[in-house]
Amino acid sequence: MPVYKAPLKDMRFVLHELYDSTAIAELPGNADFTPELIDSVLEEAAKISEEVLFPLNQVGDREGCTYENGVVRTPTGYREAYHTFCEGGWTSISADPDYGGQGMPLTAAMMVEEMFCSANVAFGLYPGLSHGAYVALKHSGSDEQKKAWLPNIVSGKWTGTMCLTEPHCGTDLGMLRTKAVPNDDGTYSITGNKIFISAGEHDLAENIVHLVLARLPDAPAGVKGISMFLVPKFLPREDGTLGPRNGMQCTAIEHKMGLNGSATCAMSFDGATGWLVGEPNKGLAAMFKMMNTERLSVGIQGLGIAEVAYQNAVAYARERIQGRSLTGTKAPEKQADPILVHPDVRRMLLTSRAYIEGCRALAGWVARELEILEKSDDGDAKQAADDFASLMTPVVKAMFTDLGFEIASLAVQTYGGHGYIRDHGIEQYVRDARIAMLYEGTNGIQALDLVGRKLPQDGGRLLTRFLDPVLEFIDAHQDNDALAEFLPALSQALEHVQEATGLIMEGAMTNRDEVGAASVDYLRLFGLASLAFVWARMVAVAAPKAGEDGEAAQFYRAKVQTAKFFMERLLPQTGALLAAIRSGAATMMEFEDAAF
């Protein structure tokens, strides 16, 4: 059976020591969120993750959701767990108190979300999509819409979805065909078909609020003619009670590779009543507020799965005995040594650990900037935070999910043949992790967004929001002996980023295929450099405490040792990635189509 224990010690390190949670508490509305309060919330989140959600993870995978005559039922235990989840206030932790939320800082809420993803990512999609709908409505809805709809979404009484994809269009939303015809009473009749709708139909909540992209009769062609509509499963009456069923139906659920506990639905809208959200023909911009939130959350899904997969790989490596150490017997009282003694097993475990802890630290940085963007009164600080979050969103989404899949695969490799069979529950993590690289924009699309949009935006201003802090850190720590063996590697990675950026921008002036050819390699290069920076920052915090006595010092020594592994064994990939970028687009684009 799989195991999971929330990594609270590491989460506290990131929140309190690396990024100083007291600074976040100084932002408007955050005064009550002391480190002590945040720690107590994390402890409660760990309990519900370990004791309620995690035991249902394999149940959901085995049973899946069932569909019959438009009705979708979630796996055994999901309904009870969802009610417990809502009663505990977990649907509302980072939402605005004006709508019943708790207003918790995003830096802490992101750690809570990671725990839910580790424990049961399929379950977590139901409240996760609802939070995305909350974000979109809060940003683009009218005051009347916010008052009418947000409290029930925040409480979890109602859930939310995003309805974008159609059978003929996914990434290219300019081709969508769903229609919205205005009615005399100010509502709209929505007609069309959507597919791949996570949580589109289920038995957890009494109502489901769909945010649907559709076209008005006089809409311009392409993405400039898309509007967003609020379309509930049941139409509420004036007194707030639920009235008749709206004109929509789930026509099927997908039979998937993974995430079986999450209902992925095909939805048919047949003259369903909806309300316009935001301005006509501006729906894509409104939906992107939701999608950017979801992209960061999907990145956390990758991190969450990586953490639980790593924990199980470590547990198995300690227990499984096989062969003897290359340098002599380490467990003479046993028939063989634990596989933990073998260099290749340690390589896999340290690779997983270095990526996980680095990604958690990077997520903490992004969350901190998002908190500033949301709550600061300082206009310049908000602009800088917006720039940084925009730059890092595709990196977090793509790199975290790529690594989540890679680490889940390494966990299976650690188990050997026992990982490939279902008995141990490890192969599920590979299947569950795979979708995160695809939905909310495939990782190739994220790479194009980073290179094609974010790098050139405003004359490269967004990139400076990353480069400037790194250069300042390197300059400030030139005389720090603890960082003497780390700064050269970080500096070289930064040089690789700068050279790659120049090559791509120069190539794009004559051939746009150069952007596409370099994008995936560039995103990984940039991501590795970002991890190198946060690892250097972690060493600056941990090294002074690593020489002390006791268990706490062991934690800090492990931080420094993991950073050393990352810098020496993983970060050198940036050189190979730069070499690939230098090669240009010719080897890809000159290959004859007919030869494929």
Steps between C-alpha positions, in 0.01 A plus 500: 500500500629851422598738778476879531612742769464872437847663477416765759858567607605588148187707441569701816858552387382651172226711654675633808875479447549535127234764435421641847126458549491804730553721193188354340308565822573870455291518182145639531260238634772259614570626852334201667706246309790461737753217453331317787158519335639392163672202663178391667315514167773295334473239776124472454543478123748217556245313710218513247746418220649199676190369676207584269619559143799268468311180596259570211769541237523135398124457546436775249751353257350150518132597487510815292187703438188340355261642243138404442232700318673832553572433868861478621589338831838545663690210664418356841577743779538810285169659600566457871855628459378802305252591773777469759721711277240777473412491870868553577503815288758366255310628195528856631847540649639752248170657390393855580332537844236717330364180344549269795868424445777493757745718310804284571819613325569317176845403625339274760199402288733366231664270756156376604415436136818296459393273787160441342666415168738255666220334692242474221542715192182365335291611798680834511383589150141552617575787744793608283282574198254678728773733620589578140138591429503716814807687371344564158169623645668714764711668234245540218152460650266784585441590864158337476650179359767488767244542776267239353747229407831526684393419859364159398808424290733606780318284754511198270121476498528554126795405282635659183650403167659656195352396164739583217591196291278375217540183292664692214702756698719496807793742498358695203193639674441737213321213325241434772138475385287512815237772453344748739173660386369795703157473663258783577558470876875566476602135515645297214419161351816291479521220243802284420716209606803499730739216579765425762309692768650409837231471769235581239249270672518323837310428822712700747320836503141612447583726203776544242582840353649473152699785349446448128676664206260571214436735208238771473313524166694807385836395645818558300680192372779340696597559863378862485142372485488285813283585800471330838170391655394371837281193445380310810384140509189609696349846463474677837177671602489855633509374859821306429344153496559278201242490226471297180780315322667713234520396135820298521604141544810292551498263204800286599805476722843423367678170573847625575856397564488645852316734738216251496336653807450827312202517266612626159180573312359568157237773545213589268337844535160522329360849543630514858440825684817697567616843610773702333808542720700813426492675166378349172779348290746532792442153639840357420677764709260433786548125470877542501477636853359161592741312276809668643384402848437148376840481331674575826278246675582240236868564568432429867331176394829393345685593819247320720520175305879522493512532880283198575677290234838594649388414853396154389821446305704587810294267719544214254875564459544471878304173525580311181814288528675400179869438433795637693658841502779550246731608782424210733212363703302762689240277669679177597207385713284484183512280192563809288540875543213747462498639148556845653874420501523481120625815321235492229217477753650795689528687169128455438402598852725806514386610155141484622578676827700779336227576249217479755656728759617742231154516344337554838733792565434645154124462552537688828666788317227516236227480767664783693492723194138408428413598856663838445311539173170419671532705819776761485422872487830574327442545129862436401515185712177375344634558149823319578307211655268478199797494263675228697190281539424532128854396413504204738150360438599294192821389673318375809229330299731326253812424699321386816275263306786367285695430818195355674472238227875437497513455877199268502678294234817497713293368790381210284860439395606491866241231566603301194239248387304551820439860394346395171226289656205657678551339840728777630298787352805669347409465133190708569719805557649467151152482347361782712798726432486470121193714440649803675742538210202527264210694648481875559718534191751231410853554620610575144247783496635625834850508351373702201326738740823553692722551196257655254306729735663549837864551395437781248216661698562868579853488368603210720382660825351178636830316471677767703268422792684168521849601393535802730440315830737221394779741406446695822521179703821390330658840557390514865643157583837514329673484839269236651718192550193276532409585139849485351438167321145592394523848348722405200248238387211744546688770308572264213135391480396865491745563216344208313156657542623836375678353196202280412267800529714702262522216248124453495418869471752542220379191313137603531567817300561294186320171563220449753559124492811569707271595788304177481808284455672643807202545731485169690876488553498864609224447756691212661825701494325798659330275753827338603661840544203606715544192716873574529418844636254381762743222600772759551261703712416190705870434560544859620231433762589141589881501503543711819276251687642181352793478741293502816414193706174308497232392258437851372858527377458177305210660314717797401798281406269301272396827335861591424583149380194488274595839357847366424351202318275729297781735402745224407276230351188670362579864421767410236208412271480871420814468286350224288173690467687809383684291242167370368363854477811613313436232235191689383186386323652360181533136609129496587346708227707385201405137553265404215134463600457190287778321689313498832 
